[in-house]
Amino acid sequence: MEIFKHDSNIQFLRWRRISIVISTLLVLGSIFAIATRGLNYALDFTGGILVEAKYERPVDIKDVRSALSAAGFDHAVVQSVGGAREVSIRLQAESGKTDDSQAEKKRSDQVAGDVLKALKATRSDVTKTRTDFVGPQVGKELKSNGVTAVIFVILGIMIYIGLRFEWRFAIAAIASEFHDTLITVGFYALTFREFDITVLASVLAVVGYSINDKVVVFDRVRELFRSTRKGDPEDILNRAINSTLSRTIITAAFTGVTMVALFFIGGPAVHGFALTMIIGIVIGTLSSIFFANPILLWLGVSKKDLMPVTRDNAELMRRP
């Protein structure tokens, strides 16, 4: 199945200066937004109050959110728990409160009572089943562990690419990974949307998706360099992009359609995950074409660098 002809000849690298300038501006803008605005961390990372409630009859999550909003709980995160009659309600911790555990326990009980009162105002068949307080320390640990996970994933990819490809390919792939990750996270800093544990998970997924596409293109680049007798590097890179373009677009389109459906139908609980994936798919696909390959050309990749080592090597001469 192909959208574009295998031997099409679109000169993508003709626009490399423009694409690199745009990518650089996006990365710098993302870094600036992250440094100045920061991320709007959700309850997962900041701590807060968890209230679980049970209804005698099935309840619509939208009705629960409406009841809470009417009572002033505008930023409550509501999710179904084990069916249509149980709900989980998470409330952001208020800044500036004491860290004393007894005081926090008393405050969480008071907030839980207010939440139950708000729910009973629209449905009298609701009862509270659980109240929990997530301390700031737990949130800090989650944040620290999440950042560590992202760093280890990127380091693992760096090692893998460094072992599989020639160093120019490794640098281009690693630069692209930072490019895609920074722009994706920068979107959350710029829009100040909530950054929760599902968004962090999707950032890790974006890292994996992005490198997968670049490995496919780089494999074709290496193959064409070794099989083509003549042709300058720019021509070879353009041919590699064109020959994998159908695969790139089809993969991005089908994955994107799935994420769009998840965003509109999956409910608020997975909005962050789906949105991050949509952004990552778009940025990762474009960077495979307009960012990674221009860097490869700028680093001076050539046929000589990719040819197999000959038997003139003294070590190879001793082998049968």
SULGI-V346850 format. One record per pair of residues at least 24 apart in sequence whose ideal C-beta (glycine too) atoms are under 6 Angstrom apart, sorted by the first residue. I is the first residue (numbers start at 1). J is the second residue. Records with the same first field share a line. If there is no record, write none. Layout:
# SULGI-V346850
I=J / J
This chain:
# SULGI-V346850
2=246
3=246 / 249
4=245 / 246
6=243
8=242
10=242
11=238
12=238 / 241 / 289
13=234 / 237 / 238
16=294
19=290
20=294
23=291
26=183
27=179 / 182
30=182 / 183 / 186
33=186 / 189 / 190
34=186 / 189
37=189
39=188 / 189 / 195
40=192 / 194 / 195
41=195
42=194 / 196
43=90 / 92
44=142 / 196 / 197
45=139 / 142 / 143
46=93 / 139
47=93 / 134 / 135 / 136 / 139
48=91 / 92 / 93 / 134
49=91 / 108 / 111 / 133
50=90 / 132
51=89 / 112 / 115 / 131
52=88 / 129 / 130
53=87 / 126 / 128
54=85 / 86 / 127 / 129
55=85 / 125 / 126
56=125
58=84 / 85
67=118 / 119 / 122
68=118
71=118
79=269
104=133
108=133
146=200
153=204 / 207
157=211
166=305
168=299 / 301
169=218
172=292 / 295 / 296
173=214
175=295
176=214 / 287 / 291 / 292
179=287 / 291
180=210 / 283 / 284 / 287
183=283
184=279 / 280
187=279
196=272
198=272 / 273
199=272 / 276
202=273 / 276 / 277
206=280
209=284
210=284
213=284 / 288
214=288 / 292
216=244
217=244 / 288
220=244
222=306
225=303 / 306
226=306
233=297 / 301 / 302
234=297
237=293 / 297
241=289
252=281 / 285
255=281
256=281
